[in-house]
Amino acid sequence: MAAGKEIRGKIKSVENTKKITKAMEMVAASKMRKAQERMRHARPYADKVRNVAANLGKANPEYTHPFMKMNDAKTAGFIVVTTDKGLCGGMNTNVLRLVTTKLREQQAAGLESHAVAIGNKGLGFLNRIGAKVVSHVTQLGDTPHLDKLIGPVKVLLDAYAEGKVSAVYLSYTKFINTMRQEPVLEQLLPLTADNFKSDEGQPGWDYIYEPDAQTVIDELLLRYVEALVYQAVAENMASEQSARMVAMKAATDNAGNVIAELKLVYNKTRQAAITKELSEIVAGAAAV
């Protein structure tokens, strides 16, 4: 029964794996609800700052912020938002595939690429393909903090304001629902009218600036970009937990199927061994 013992060992191993994947599924489900709440709470602020930025941009056309100017630099910037941990299906693969396609387009156009990696998976991928990573942040935990994100992202924002970068792109995974997450690659800078979402049907707003228009618009557009980056990280974290819960549930179900198949093979092997022993006993008795 050496074969039977080996099959029993495989069954035990798969059962242990099933316990782990089931526990990870339950943990991801718990974290998913908190991440979704955090993401939904951040959305109203991001939407409102978009509206204010759009109205300010139209109300004071005599001052143009550096973020709204086009640069002729030969370098493009990428902010790549991924997860710190794996086991979340093809979520990171999908967003990194979008980034790879865009990087190849930039390379074909004769542009260099600088990247800011948010998340361990994106950092490892960018290093493997030889992309220039100017800054990164990892180990954000389950709760994103804006103060940890500002420093790395500011490297690209300052480079764009100085005219060293022609455009800045933001890539992340957008949360649609528990079963669906979409990879997104959007242009963060330069800011154009398409980037802003103003209140439809509302009359144009006029503002009194204190201390002056330049100071107010400079601060507002900086907060606007920071809000977009924070919202992207919050969306990515909600997508991560949802994708991990679905992936671990699929792994648990597959482990159950493998256990059932192994038990069937074990029972067949055991029955064949019993039948063989009975045949030998009967043959021996007949010979006597």
matplotlib code that plots the C-alpha trace (Angstrom):
import matplotlib.pyplot as plt

x = [0.0, 2.9, 0.8, -2.1, 0.2, 1.5, -2.0, -3.0, 0.0, -1.2, -4.7, -3.4, -1.2, -4.1, -6.4, -3.8, -3.6, -7.4, -7.5, -5.0, -6.9, -10.2, -8.7, -7.3, -10.6, -12.3, -9.6, -9.9, -13.7, -13.3, -10.7, -12.7, -15.6, -13.3, -11.4, -14.6, -15.9, -12.6, -12.7, -16.4, -15.6, -12.8, -14.8, -16.9, -13.8, -12.1, -15.2, -15.6, -12.0, -12.4, -15.4, -13.6, -10.5, -12.6, -14.4, -11.2, -9.5, -12.3, -12.7, -9.2, -7.8, -5.0, -3.0, -1.9, -0.6, 2.5, 0.4, -1.8, 1.1, 2.4, 6.1, 8.4, 10.6, 11.8, 10.8, 7.4, 6.6, 4.5, 2.9, 2.3, 0.0, 0.1, -0.2, 2.5, 1.3, 0.3, -2.4, -5.0, -5.5, -4.5, -5.1, -1.4, -0.7, -3.5, -2.4, 1.3, 0.4, -1.2, 2.0, 4.2, 2.2, 2.5, 6.2, 6.8, 4.8, 7.0, 10.1, 9.0, 8.4, 11.9, 10.9, 12.5, 10.4, 10.7, 8.5, 7.2, 6.3, 3.6, 3.5, 6.0, 4.8, 5.1, 8.5, 9.8, 8.3, 9.8, 13.2, 13.0, 12.2, 15.0, 12.7, 14.2, 12.5, 13.0, 11.2, 9.0, 6.9, 6.0, 4.4, 1.5, -0.5, -4.3, -4.8, -3.3, -1.8, -1.4, 1.8, 3.5, 2.4, 3.2, 7.0, 7.5, 4.8, 6.2, 9.4, 7.5, 5.3, 8.3, 10.0, 6.9, 6.7, 10.4, 9.7, 11.8, 8.8, 6.4, 3.5, 2.7, 0.5, -1.3, -2.1, -4.1, -6.9, -10.4, -13.0, -16.2, -17.8, -16.7, -16.4, -15.1, -12.0, -10.7, -7.1, -6.8, -4.1, -5.0, -3.0, -2.5, -0.4, -0.8, -4.2, -6.7, -10.4, -11.1, -9.4, -11.8, -15.4, -17.4, -21.0, -23.1, -25.8, -24.4, -23.5, -19.8, -18.5, -16.6, -14.1, -12.4, -8.9, -7.0, -4.1, -4.0, -5.1, -1.7, -1.3, -4.8, -4.6, -1.1, -2.3, -5.6, -4.1, -1.5, -4.3, -6.2, -3.4, -2.8, -6.5, -6.3, -3.3, -4.9, -8.2, -6.2, -4.5, -7.8, -9.5, -6.5, -6.7, -10.4, -9.8, -6.9, -9.1, -12.0, -9.6, -7.9, -11.2, -12.4, -9.0, -8.9, -12.5, -11.6, -8.5, -10.6, -13.1, -10.3, -8.7, -12.0, -12.2, -8.7, -9.3, -12.4, -10.5, -7.6, -10.0, -11.6, -8.2, -7.2, -10.4, -9.9, -6.3, -7.3, -10.1, -7.7, -5.3, -8.1, -9.3, -5.7, -5.3, -8.6, -7.7, -4.4, -6.1, -8.7, -6.0, -4.0, -7.0, -7.8, -4.3, -4.4]
y = [0.0, 2.3, 4.0, 4.5, 6.0, 8.5, 9.5, 10.0, 12.3, 14.3, 14.6, 15.8, 18.4, 19.7, 19.9, 22.1, 24.3, 24.6, 25.7, 28.5, 29.7, 29.7, 31.7, 34.2, 34.5, 35.4, 38.0, 39.6, 39.8, 41.6, 44.0, 44.5, 46.1, 48.6, 49.4, 50.0, 52.4, 54.3, 54.6, 55.8, 58.4, 59.8, 60.1, 63.2, 65.2, 64.2, 65.1, 68.5, 69.5, 68.7, 71.0, 73.8, 73.4, 73.5, 76.7, 78.4, 77.6, 79.2, 82.2, 83.4, 82.8, 85.5, 83.2, 79.8, 77.3, 75.2, 72.1, 73.4, 74.2, 71.9, 70.9, 69.9, 67.7, 64.3, 62.5, 61.1, 60.2, 57.3, 56.8, 53.1, 52.0, 48.3, 46.1, 45.1, 41.5, 38.9, 36.3, 38.6, 37.1, 38.9, 42.4, 43.5, 41.8, 43.7, 47.1, 46.4, 45.2, 48.6, 50.3, 48.2, 49.0, 52.7, 52.5, 50.9, 53.6, 56.2, 54.4, 54.2, 57.9, 58.5, 59.5, 58.4, 57.3, 58.0, 56.1, 56.4, 53.0, 52.8, 49.2, 46.4, 44.5, 47.5, 48.4, 44.8, 44.8, 48.2, 47.2, 43.9, 45.6, 48.3, 51.3, 54.3, 54.5, 58.0, 57.3, 54.7, 53.9, 50.4, 48.8, 51.2, 48.8, 48.5, 52.3, 54.8, 57.9, 61.0, 62.1, 58.9, 59.5, 63.2, 62.8, 60.2, 61.8, 65.3, 64.3, 64.0, 67.0, 69.2, 67.8, 68.7, 72.2, 72.7, 71.6, 68.4, 66.1, 66.3, 64.4, 62.4, 59.3, 57.6, 53.9, 51.9, 49.4, 51.1, 49.4, 48.7, 46.1, 43.0, 40.8, 43.4, 45.7, 47.6, 48.6, 52.4, 54.5, 58.2, 61.4, 63.3, 66.2, 68.5, 69.3, 70.1, 70.9, 67.2, 66.4, 68.8, 67.9, 71.1, 71.3, 70.8, 73.4, 75.7, 79.3, 80.3, 81.1, 84.2, 84.2, 86.7, 85.6, 86.0, 86.7, 86.5, 84.3, 82.8, 81.6, 80.1, 78.4, 77.0, 75.4, 74.2, 72.4, 70.8, 69.5, 68.5, 66.2, 64.8, 64.0, 62.1, 60.1, 59.3, 58.3, 56.0, 54.3, 53.9, 52.4, 50.1, 48.9, 48.2, 46.3, 44.3, 43.0, 42.1, 40.4, 38.5, 37.3, 36.0, 34.4, 32.6, 31.4, 29.9, 28.3, 26.9, 25.4, 24.0, 22.4, 20.7, 19.3, 18.0, 16.4, 14.6, 13.3, 12.1, 10.3, 8.6, 7.5, 6.3, 4.3, 2.7, 1.8, 0.4, -1.7, -3.0, -4.1, -5.8, -7.6, -8.8, -10.2, -12.0, -13.5, -14.7, -16.3, -18.1, -19.3, -20.6, -22.4, -24.0, -25.2, -27.0]
z = [0.0, -0.7, -3.4, -0.9, 1.7, -0.9, -1.9, 1.7, 2.1, -0.9, 0.5, 3.8, 2.0, -0.1, 3.0, 4.8, 1.7, 1.7, 5.3, 4.5, 1.4, 3.3, 6.1, 3.6, 1.9, 5.1, 6.0, 2.6, 2.9, 6.2, 4.8, 1.6, 3.4, 5.2, 2.0, 0.1, 2.8, 2.7, -1.1, -1.1, 1.6, -0.5, -3.7, -2.7, -1.9, -5.1, -7.1, -5.3, -5.8, -9.5, -9.7, -7.9, -10.0, -13.2, -12.2, -11.0, -14.3, -16.2, -13.8, -14.0, -17.5, -17.2, -14.9, -16.2, -13.7, -14.8, -14.5, -17.4, -19.7, -22.4, -22.2, -25.0, -22.9, -24.1, -21.0, -19.8, -16.2, -14.9, -11.5, -11.2, -8.4, -7.5, -4.4, -1.9, -1.8, -4.3, -4.4, -5.9, -9.3, -12.4, -11.0, -11.0, -14.3, -16.1, -14.9, -15.6, -19.1, -19.8, -18.4, -20.6, -23.7, -23.0, -22.2, -25.6, -27.3, -25.6, -26.5, -30.1, -30.1, -28.9, -25.3, -22.1, -19.2, -15.5, -13.0, -9.5, -8.0, -5.4, -4.2, -4.1, -7.1, -9.4, -8.1, -8.8, -12.3, -13.2, -12.0, -14.0, -17.3, -16.7, -16.3, -14.4, -11.0, -9.6, -6.3, -4.7, -1.7, -0.4, 2.6, 2.8, 4.9, 4.8, 5.2, 2.7, 4.2, 2.1, 3.8, 2.6, -0.9, -1.3, -1.2, -4.0, -6.2, -5.7, -7.6, -10.8, -10.1, -9.6, -12.7, -14.7, -13.3, -14.2, -17.8, -17.5, -18.1, -21.0, -19.4, -16.3, -16.4, -13.5, -13.7, -11.1, -10.8, -10.6, -8.4, -10.2, -7.9, -6.0, -9.1, -11.5, -11.4, -14.4, -15.0, -15.8, -17.4, -17.5, -18.1, -14.9, -16.4, -18.2, -16.9, -19.7, -19.9, -20.3, -16.9, -15.1, -14.3, -13.7, -12.6, -15.7, -16.2, -13.5, -14.2, -14.1, -10.7, -9.8, -6.9, -4.7, -4.1, -0.8, -0.8, -4.7, -7.6, -8.2, -4.6, -4.4, -7.8, -7.1, -3.8, -5.3, -8.3, -6.1, -3.8, -6.9, -8.1, -4.6, -4.4, -7.7, -6.5, -3.1, -4.7, -7.1, -4.2, -2.3, -5.4, -5.9, -2.2, -2.5, -5.8, -4.2, -1.3, -3.7, -6.2, -3.3, -1.9, -5.3, -6.0, -2.6, -2.9, -6.3, -4.8, -1.9, -4.4, -6.5, -3.5, -2.6, -6.1, -6.0, -2.6, -4.0, -7.0, -4.8, -2.4, -5.4, -6.7, -3.1, -2.8, -6.2, -5.3, -1.9, -3.5, -6.1, -3.4, -1.4, -4.6, -5.3, -1.8, -2.0, -5.4, -3.9, -0.9, -3.2, -5.5, -2.6, -1.2, -4.5, -5.0, -1.5]

ax = plt.figure().add_subplot(projection="3d")
ax.plot(x, y, z, "-o")
ax.set_aspect("equal")
plt.show()
